[in-house]
Structure formats: C-alpha cells, structure tokens
C-alpha cells in the first residue's frame, strides 16, 4: 500500500472537482465519500444531487476562513492531499475497510490525532476499486495548525501495519533515502514529448554516468555541460561553487525558458556537498615497492581494489563508502565494456544506485582505491581482453553480493533489494563474458594424468567442495588454469586455498567457474620466491633509512616451470 502525500495546495474546491470529476482519462467511477471527520454533518455530492462541491468545500474550509479573519497573516497552503493505493495483486477492499484505513492514516499523519475532537476537517473519497484520496484542511477547530512534521514517515509506518492487518502485499519500510517519485505532471509531459523517462530520471542517469569521469565538482559540471546538459552553477562572491542545477535539453516552461532541477531534488545523494565529499578524496602517495609484481591494466587494478570491499573492514562508515564507490565502478565498467554486455551492465548500475546510499554516513576517504579504479577504467582508451573482463565481472558479482549481505544485516531493506537486483544482471553479463574464456581453456586442457594429479590438489585444498568442482562442466578449463599457474611456478593447492578463502564457494552456482577467474587473476603475479622477498625487504629497509635515492629494486628469481604430470601422485 502506497500513501503519497502531495505538496500543500490552496484550492479545496478545485481538488474536489478533480476527485468527483471524470478523471483525465475517464477513469473515475462512482465517486463518493467513504469516511470523514466526526462532525462532517452534510450530504455527499456523490450520493445527493442537491449537495454541491462548493458547499462541501466551504464546510471543509470553515476553520481556515475563521483563522484568516482573526489573524493578519492568511493561511494559503491549507489543502492536504494524500492518495492511498493498494497493489495490483491485492484483493478489492470494501468501503468500510477503506474507511478504517483512512481513519488510521489521518491519525498517523497528525491530521486528526486519536481522541482529539479539535483536529482538522477531512474526508476520504473513493472513485476507483484500488484507491482513495484523503483531503484535509490544515487548520484545526481551535485555530491552530496541526503538527505534521515527519508525517510521511508516520503514514508509511501505518501503511506497513495496515498491510499486515488486511493481508495486503508487504512493502519495505522507508528510510528517507529514496529519490522523489515523478509527479503526474512530469509523467504526462514525458509522455507528451515522447520521452521514455521524466526529466529528473534522465538527469539522474546522466549525472551518475559522469561521476566516474570527474575528480572534483567543477570537472563534473564541465563534463555535464560538454554532454549537452544545461548547467546553472550557484557561486558565492569569491567565485566558490555553492550549488548547482541542471536542465534537460528541450525541457522548457510555458514561456519557453529552460527548466532547471537542483541536484538534491534529483536524488538525495546528488547534492553538491555530497558529490564533493565523494569526488574530492585525496589519494595517498604509494611506496615504490607497492606495485611490484602487480598487473598494470585498469581492469586488473580494479579487480584488486574490489578486495577492499570485504577486507580490512573498520566500521560501517567505511563499508558504506566502499559500496558507494562500488556503484561508480559498475557504472564505469558499463560504459567501457563490449557492446553486447552494456545493456545488462547499465541495468545493473541503475539498480545499484539505490544501494549506494543509506542513513549511514560514508567516510569517503576509505574508498579512494575503488574510486580511483573507476576513474582509471572510465578514462582508459582501450578495452580489456576477454580474460581480464571476465575476471572483473566475476569480482563485481561477488562484491555486490557482499554489499547486499551487509545491507541486509543492517536492516537496509530497500538497499539490499537493489543490490540483489544488480547481482542478477551482473551475473548474466559475467556468464556471457566468461563463456568464450572457458571454451578456449577447455580446448587445451592438460592430459588425463595431469588432470588426475590436479584433482588430488582440489580434494586436498578444498575437500568440502571437491565433488562439486570436479563435476562442474568448467572443470577441464579450471584444470588448464591450474596447469598454467603451476608452469609459472605457483602451487595449485595454495592458489585453490587462497581463492576459496576470498570467495566462499557454498553459494556459488558453478564453483569451477568462480575459481577460474580468481586463480587467473592471482597467478598473473610472479610466484613467491623466499630469497627474492628477503632481498626486497632488505632494500626496502635501506630506502626508509637512507631515502628514495638509495632504493635499488632486486629482480625476483623465476622458478623453473613444472608440469603436474611429472609430479608424484599422492
């Protein structure tokens, strides 16, 4: 059940004319009052031909006119309007049931508190099977204005209880992080102009697409302007940026002037302060040895960065920051991925936007690594190879699953659901990306003897998952990956243990495919060599002692290639 409180109005008679009229598309049938304030005391214009809408409006407005005649400052925003609608799959409610629902909603909103005989005047009009409209005038019988602060939250809570009591579809509790719903006027305008989205929804998509490309707010506005979006910055006397508004090309008012929407009216997390906090995080200097042996492409660096989402967790503010940056990485990947994957990835990015914000304040400095990875991908001129893309998408799937679980643990119902929707689309894209990689690896699988040896490694490293891995259709491809890694000096058992530790396999649909991407990524690094590592640590100590000029990199020794078929069987 959705109860959508509308902005305050000033014309009681005009709203009644709509409620009792035919509707914009002749959809109103049998309009009539199902409930009202205790002293309504007049006939229903929908049932009595002698009763008029003007009489009903005057009756509802009496406390307003009385207050205006006694006080110098007139009340003009006195019309409270709240449509209440059930879900399409819900049963049809009777007039008596709607009357009870209307009473509970006006009580929750503060329009007519329970036991208060001096509350506001109100009525509930039904003109369709699935909804009612509650109209109230917000001046009490004693001349005071009602206390309507947080009325939307209280009405939402009442609706959740009504759903339980009446066996209706259960919606999730609101948390004040949702974007504004499009108004009827916005939807009608989009339909009239042939637009698939309202202006605010269209602008939200464009701003989110631009975020990975910018390192500060000024760059973001410049990027939007270059993309053909009308930008109106608000600056102080010093020239500092204080706010901004954006407009969709062709979205004009009746005078032919561009309509602008402030960022905060587009989405709660697109205000200038929140965008600046996300974009203008500082990147720490990296020690010269930090990148030693690590892949250098943006795609592999992004995969490495995703590990920070579920490691080194300090507190919830860091988790929220990393989830926000994860959304930027998904968006950047959607923009640069091959064409056949972009539709699924863009849908995933759009779905995940709701998971990027919650009531927990994000400590954005904690997400600088992820955010830099998103910028690197957004700015790269070349696309990834098949293996790197499949590995990144698999990592995005797991990171989004982790985000969904964290939101669920924090009772962030809307965010958890958004993350789960994103997982579905990311998984589809990841499956498509991995298919050619698996086929290529399976085509050059190792010998039967080598596969038997590697199967022993699987049973020794991950015994609880061995049967599922070895019966997975992708096992021949995984055997190729393990054989390649061993030829490069890695130990298959160690790689399997590390991969299983980073991504639990119990919930994996196809564990062999999960291990393929993780082990391919890990085995790109040189195999550990104790002698070279000791030498590197000694030179690192000298660098800290004598300064950067004293640093001399020590090349790592390359182990001799091995073949799993030549190892003794256990």
C-alpha positions in Angstrom: 0.0 0.0 0.0 1.3 3.4 -1.0 0.2 6.6 0.6 1.8 9.6 -1.3 1.4 12.9 0.5 1.2 15.7 -2.1 2.6 19.2 -1.8 0.3 21.5 0.1 -2.3 23.3 -2.0 -4.6 26.3 -1.7 -7.8 25.4 -3.7 -10.1 23.0 -1.8 -12.9 23.4 -4.4 -10.5 22.7 -7.3 -9.3 19.4 -5.7 -12.9 18.3 -5.1 -13.7 19.0 -8.7 -11.0 16.6 -9.7 -11.9 13.9 -7.2 -15.6 14.0 -8.2 -14.9 14.6 -11.9 -14.4 12.0 -14.7 -10.6 12.0 -14.4 -8.1 12.8 -17.1 -8.9 9.6 -19.0 -12.5 8.9 -17.8 -11.1 6.5 -15.2 -13.2 7.8 -12.2 -16.3 5.8 -11.5 -18.9 6.3 -8.8 -17.0 9.0 -6.7 -18.3 9.0 -3.1 -17.2 9.7 0.5 -16.2 6.6 2.5 -15.1 8.4 5.7 -14.7 11.9 7.2 -14.2 13.9 10.3 -16.7 13.3 13.1 -18.8 16.4 12.6 -19.0 16.2 8.8 -22.7 16.7 9.0 -23.6 17.3 5.3 -24.7 15.2 2.4 -22.2 13.6 0.0 -22.3 15.3 -3.5 -21.7 11.8 -5.0 -24.9 10.5 -3.4 -27.1 13.5 -3.1 -27.9 15.6 -6.2 -28.8 18.6 -4.1 -25.4 18.7 -2.4 -22.8 20.7 -4.3 -19.0 20.6 -4.3 -18.9 24.3 -3.4 -20.9 23.7 -0.2 -18.6 20.8 0.7 -15.5 23.0 0.1 -16.9 25.8 2.3 -17.7 23.3 5.0 -14.2 21.9 5.0 -12.6 25.4 4.8 -14.6 27.0 7.7 -11.7 26.8 10.2 -9.4 28.3 7.6 -11.7 31.2 6.9 -12.2 31.8 10.7 -8.4 31.9 11.3 -7.8 34.2 8.4 -10.4 36.6 9.6 -8.8 36.8 13.0 -5.1 36.9 12.1 -3.4 39.3 9.8 -1.3 36.6 8.0 -3.6 34.4 5.9 -3.2 30.7 5.5 -2.9 29.8 1.8 -1.2 26.3 2.0 -4.1 24.6 3.8 -5.0 21.7 1.4 -3.6 18.4 2.5 -3.9 15.7 -0.2 -2.9 12.0 0.2 -3.9 9.3 -2.4 -3.7 5.8 -0.9 -3.4 2.9 -3.3 -3.2 -0.9 -3.0 -1.0 -3.1 -5.1 -2.5 -4.6 -8.4 -2.4 -8.1 -6.9 -4.2 -7.1 -3.7 -7.9 -8.0 -3.2 -10.6 -5.4 -3.6 -11.4 -3.6 -0.3 -14.9 -2.6 0.8 -15.9 0.9 1.6 -15.9 0.0 5.3 -12.3 -1.3 5.1 -11.2 1.9 3.2 -12.9 4.0 5.9 -10.9 2.3 8.6 -7.7 2.7 6.6 -8.4 6.4 6.0 -9.0 6.9 9.8 -5.7 5.2 10.7 -3.8 7.3 8.1 -5.1 10.7 9.3 -4.4 9.7 12.9 -0.8 8.7 12.0 -0.2 11.9 10.0 -1.4 14.2 12.8 -4.4 15.5 10.8 -6.8 14.0 13.4 -4.9 12.6 16.4 -6.8 9.8 18.2 -9.0 11.2 21.0 -8.6 14.8 19.8 -12.0 16.3 19.0 -10.5 19.5 17.7 -8.4 18.0 14.9 -8.6 19.1 11.2 -11.5 18.5 8.9 -11.1 15.8 6.4 -12.8 13.4 4.0 -11.8 10.3 2.1 -13.2 10.0 -1.5 -13.3 6.7 -3.4 -13.7 6.8 -7.2 -11.9 3.6 -8.1 -11.6 0.0 -6.9 -7.9 0.2 -5.8 -7.5 3.6 -4.2 -8.9 6.5 -2.2 -8.0 10.2 -1.9 -7.8 11.8 1.6 -8.4 15.6 1.5 -7.9 17.7 4.7 -7.7 21.4 5.5 -4.8 22.0 7.8 -6.3 24.4 10.3 -7.7 22.8 13.5 -11.1 23.6 15.0 -9.2 25.6 17.7 -7.5 27.7 15.0 -4.0 26.2 15.4 -2.0 24.5 12.7 -1.5 20.7 13.1 1.9 19.3 13.8 2.7 17.4 10.5 6.5 17.1 11.0 7.6 13.6 9.8 4.1 12.8 8.7 5.3 10.9 5.7 7.3 8.6 7.9 4.5 8.1 10.3 2.0 7.4 7.5 4.4 4.9 5.9 4.7 3.0 9.2 0.9 3.0 9.5 0.7 1.5 5.9 3.1 -1.3 6.8 0.9 -2.2 9.7 -2.3 -1.9 7.6 -0.8 -4.3 5.0 -0.2 -6.9 7.8 -3.7 -6.5 9.3 -5.5 -6.7 5.9 -3.3 -9.3 4.3 -2.0 -7.0 1.6 1.3 -7.0 -0.3 4.0 -6.1 2.2 6.3 -3.2 1.2 9.5 -2.3 2.8 9.8 0.4 5.4 11.0 3.8 4.1 14.3 5.2 5.3 14.4 8.7 3.8 17.0 7.8 1.2 14.7 7.2 -1.7 14.5 9.6 -4.6 11.4 11.7 -5.2 8.7 10.0 -7.2 7.8 11.7 -10.5 4.8 13.8 -10.3 1.7 13.3 -12.6 2.7 16.5 -14.4 6.2 15.2 -15.1 4.9 11.9 -16.4 2.3 13.5 -18.6 4.9 15.8 -20.0 7.3 13.0 -20.8 4.5 11.1 -22.5 3.5 14.2 -24.5 7.1 14.8 -25.7 7.7 11.1 -26.5 10.4 10.7 -23.8 10.9 7.3 -22.1 12.0 9.0 -18.8 10.9 12.1 -16.9 13.5 14.9 -16.9 14.6 14.2 -13.3 15.1 10.5 -14.0 17.0 11.3 -17.2 19.2 13.8 -15.5 20.0 11.4 -12.6 21.3 8.8 -15.1 23.5 11.4 -16.8 25.0 12.7 -13.5 25.7 9.2 -12.3 27.3 8.4 -15.7 29.5 11.4 -15.3 30.7 10.8 -11.8 33.5 8.3 -12.6 35.0 10.8 -15.1 35.5 13.6 -12.6 37.9 14.2 -9.8 36.1 17.3 -8.4 32.8 19.1 -8.7 34.0 21.7 -11.3 35.1 18.8 -13.5 31.7 17.1 -13.1 29.8 20.2 -14.2 32.1 20.8 -17.1 31.6 17.2 -18.2 27.8 17.5 -18.0 27.9 20.7 -20.0 30.1 19.1 -22.7 27.5 16.3 -22.8 24.8 18.9 -23.9 23.2 19.3 -20.5 22.2 22.8 -19.3 24.2 23.6 -16.2 23.4 26.6 -13.8 26.1 26.8 -11.1 25.5 28.9 -8.0 28.6 30.8 -6.8 29.5 33.0 -3.9 31.1 36.4 -4.1 34.5 34.7 -4.1 33.6 32.6 -7.1 33.4 29.4 -5.0 30.9 26.9 -6.1 27.9 26.8 -3.6 25.4 24.7 -5.5 24.2 23.7 -8.9 21.1 22.9 -11.0 20.9 21.1 -14.3 18.3 21.0 -17.1 17.4 18.6 -19.8 17.6 19.9 -23.4 14.1 20.6 -24.6 12.5 20.8 -21.1 11.0 24.3 -21.2 8.4 26.1 -19.3 5.3 27.8 -20.8 7.5 30.9 -21.5 10.0 28.8 -23.5 12.6 29.0 -20.7 14.9 26.2 -19.7 13.7 24.3 -16.6 16.4 23.6 -14.1 16.4 21.0 -11.3 18.8 21.3 -8.2 20.9 18.2 -7.6 19.2 17.5 -4.3 15.8 17.4 -6.0 17.0 14.8 -8.5 18.4 12.4 -5.9 19.4 12.7 -2.2 23.0 11.8 -2.8 23.5 14.2 -5.7 23.6 17.5 -3.7 26.8 19.5 -4.2 28.2 18.8 -0.7 27.7 15.0 -1.1 29.2 15.0 -4.5 32.2 17.0 -3.4 32.8 14.6 -0.5 32.8 11.7 -2.9 34.9 13.3 -5.7 37.5 15.3 -3.8 39.0 12.5 -1.7 42.8 12.6 -1.6 44.9 9.7 -2.9 47.9 8.8 -0.7 51.4 8.5 -2.1 52.3 5.0 -2.9 55.5 3.4 -1.8 57.8 2.4 -4.7 57.5 -1.3 -3.8 53.7 -1.3 -3.6 53.1 -2.0 -7.3 55.9 -4.6 -7.6 54.6 -7.6 -9.5 51.0 -6.4 -9.7 49.1 -6.2 -13.0 49.2 -2.7 -14.6 46.0 -2.6 -16.6 43.0 -0.7 -15.2 40.9 -3.8 -15.3 43.2 -5.8 -13.1 43.8 -2.9 -10.7 40.0 -2.7 -10.4 39.8 -6.4 -9.5 42.5 -5.9 -6.9 40.6 -2.9 -5.5 37.4 -4.8 -5.1 39.1 -7.0 -2.4 38.9 -3.9 -0.2 35.1 -4.1 -0.1 35.3 -7.1 2.3 38.8 -7.0 3.8 40.3 -4.6 6.3 36.8 -3.6 7.5 37.0 -1.0 10.2 33.5 0.3 10.7 30.1 0.9 8.9 31.1 4.3 7.6 33.9 2.7 5.6 31.7 -0.1 4.3 29.1 2.5 3.1 31.8 4.5 1.4 33.1 1.4 -0.4 29.6 0.4 -1.5 29.1 3.9 -2.9 32.3 3.7 -4.8 31.4 0.2 -6.0 28.4 1.7 -7.8 30.8 4.1 -9.6 32.9 1.2 -10.6 29.9 -0.7 -12.0 28.9 2.4 -14.0 32.4 2.9 -15.4 32.6 -0.8 -16.4 29.2 -0.5 -18.1 30.4 2.5 -20.2 33.6 0.7 -21.4 32.6 -2.9 -21.7 32.0 -4.5 -25.1 28.7 -3.5 -26.7 27.0 -6.9 -26.2 27.3 -6.6 -22.4 26.4 -3.0 -21.9 22.6 -3.4 -21.7 22.9 -5.8 -18.7 25.6 -3.7 -17.0 23.7 -0.5 -17.4 20.6 -2.0 -15.9 22.8 -3.3 -13.0 24.3 0.1 -12.5 20.9 1.8 -12.4 19.5 -0.8 -10.0 22.5 -0.5 -7.7 22.1 3.3 -7.4 19.6 2.7 -4.5 22.2 0.6 -2.7 24.8 3.4 -2.8 23.1 5.5 -0.1 21.8 4.7 3.3 21.3 6.5 6.6 24.9 5.6 7.5 27.3 8.5 6.7 30.0 7.4 4.3 33.7 8.0 5.2 34.7 8.6 1.6 38.4 8.6 2.2 38.1 4.8 2.9 37.0 4.3 -0.7 39.7 6.2 -2.6 41.2 3.0 -4.1 37.9 1.8 -5.5 37.1 5.3 -6.7 40.4 5.6 -8.5 39.9 2.3 -10.1 36.6 3.5 -11.5 38.2 6.7 -12.9 41.0 4.7 -14.5 38.5 2.5 -16.3 36.4 5.5 -17.3 39.5 7.2 -18.8 41.1 4.2 -20.5 41.2 4.3 -24.3 41.4 0.5 -24.8 39.1 -2.2 -23.8 40.0 -5.3 -21.7 40.9 -8.7 -23.1 38.3 -11.5 -22.6 40.0 -12.9 -19.5 40.5 -9.6 -17.7 36.9 -8.6 -18.3 35.5 -11.9 -17.1 37.7 -11.7 -14.0 36.5 -8.2 -13.2 32.8 -9.0 -13.8 33.1 -12.1 -11.5 34.7 -9.9 -8.9 31.9 -7.3 -9.3 29.3 -10.1 -8.8 30.9 -11.2 -5.5 31.4 -7.6 -4.3 27.7 -6.8 -4.9 26.7 -10.0 -3.1 28.8 -8.9 -0.1 27.2 -5.4 -0.3 23.7 -7.0 -0.3 24.5 -9.1 2.7 25.9 -6.1 4.6 22.8 -4.0 3.9 20.6 -6.9 4.9 22.5 -7.3 8.2 21.9 -3.6 8.8 18.2 -3.9 8.0 18.5 -1.7 5.0 15.7 -3.4 3.1 15.5 -1.2 0.1 19.3 -1.1 -0.4 19.6 -4.9 0.0 16.9 -5.5 -2.6 18.5 -3.0 -5.0 21.9 -4.9 -4.6 20.2 -8.2 -5.2 18.6 -6.9 -8.4 22.1 -5.7 -9.5 23.6 -9.1 -8.8 21.1 -10.7 -11.2 22.1 -8.5 -14.1 25.8 -8.6 -13.3 25.7 -12.4 -13.2 24.1 -12.5 -16.6 26.8 -10.3 -18.0 29.6 -12.3 -16.2 28.3 -15.5 -17.7 28.3 -14.1 -21.2 31.8 -12.7 -20.7 33.3 -16.0 -19.3 31.8 -18.4 -21.9 34.5 -17.8 -24.6 37.2 -17.9 -21.9 36.1 -21.3 -20.7 35.7 -22.6 -24.2 39.3 -21.5 -25.1 40.8 -23.0 -21.9 38.9 -26.3 -22.2 40.2 -26.7 -25.8 43.7 -27.0 -24.5 43.1 -29.0 -21.3 46.0 -30.9 -19.8 46.5 -34.7 -20.2 44.4 -37.2 -18.3 47.3 -37.9 -15.9 47.8 -34.2 -15.3 44.1 -33.7 -14.6 44.1 -36.6 -12.1 47.1 -35.0 -10.3 45.3 -31.7 -10.2 42.1 -33.4 -9.0 44.1 -34.6 -6.0 45.1 -31.0 -5.4 41.5 -29.9 -5.4 40.5 -32.6 -2.9 43.4 -31.7 -0.6 42.8 -27.9 -0.8 39.0 -27.7 -0.7 37.7 -31.1 0.3 34.2 -29.9 1.2 33.7 -28.5 -2.3 35.8 -31.0 -4.3 32.9 -33.1 -5.7 31.0 -30.0 -7.0 34.2 -28.6 -8.6 35.2 -31.8 -10.3 31.7 -32.4 -11.7 31.3 -28.8 -12.8 31.3 -28.6 -16.7 34.0 -26.0 -16.4 36.4 -28.4 -14.6 38.5 -29.0 -17.7 39.0 -25.2 -18.1 40.0 -24.9 -14.4 42.5 -27.7 -14.8 44.1 -25.7 -17.7 44.3 -22.7 -15.5 45.9 -24.7 -12.6 48.4 -26.3 -15.0 49.3 -22.9 -16.5 49.8 -21.5 -13.0 52.0 -24.4 -12.0 54.1 -23.9 -15.1 54.6 -20.4 -13.9 55.9 -21.5 -10.5 52.8 -21.4 -8.4 51.5 -24.2 -6.2 47.9 -25.2 -7.3 46.9 -26.2 -3.8 47.9 -22.8 -2.4 46.1 -21.0 -5.2 42.9 -23.0 -4.5 43.0 -22.3 -0.8 43.5 -18.6 -1.3 40.7 -18.4 -3.9 38.3 -20.3 -1.7 39.2 -18.0 1.2 38.5 -14.9 -0.8 35.2 -16.1 -2.2 33.2 -18.7 -0.3 32.0 -21.4 -2.6 29.0 -22.8 -0.8 26.6 -20.4 -2.5 28.4 -20.4 -5.9 26.2 -21.9 -8.7 29.3 -23.2 -10.6 32.3 -23.2 -8.3 34.8 -24.2 -11.0 33.9 -21.0 -13.0 34.4 -18.9 -9.8 37.8 -20.4 -9.2 38.9 -19.9 -12.9 38.6 -16.1 -12.7 40.1 -15.8 -9.3 43.1 -18.0 -9.9 43.7 -16.5 -13.4 43.9 -13.1 -11.7 46.1 -14.2 -8.8 48.5 -16.3 -10.9 49.4 -13.3 -13.1 51.7 -12.1 -10.3 55.1 -13.7 -10.1 55.3 -16.8 -7.9 56.6 -16.1 -4.4 60.3 -16.6 -4.0 61.7 -16.5 -0.5 65.2 -15.4 -1.5 63.9 -12.5 -3.6 61.4 -11.5 -0.9 64.1 -11.3 1.7 66.3 -9.2 -0.6 63.3 -6.9 -1.3 62.7 -6.4 2.4 66.4 -5.5 3.0 66.3 -2.9 0.2 63.0 -1.5 1.5 64.6 -1.0 4.9 67.5 0.8 3.3 65.1 3.0 1.4 63.4 4.1 4.6 66.8 4.7 6.3 68.7 6.5 3.6 66.0 7.9 1.4 64.5 7.1 -2.0 67.8 7.5 -3.8 69.2 4.5 -2.0 66.4 2.2 -3.2 67.5 -0.4 -5.8 65.0 -3.0 -6.9 66.0 -6.6 -6.7 64.7 -8.8 -9.5 62.8 -11.8 -8.4 64.2 -15.2 -9.3 61.9 -17.1 -11.7 61.3 -20.7 -10.7 61.7 -23.4 -13.2 58.5 -24.4 -14.9 56.9 -27.6 -13.8 54.3 -30.0 -15.2 51.6 -31.5 -13.0 52.0 -34.8 -14.9 55.6 -35.0 -13.7 54.8 -34.6 -10.0 54.5 -37.8 -7.9 50.9 -38.8 -7.3 49.7 -38.7 -3.7 
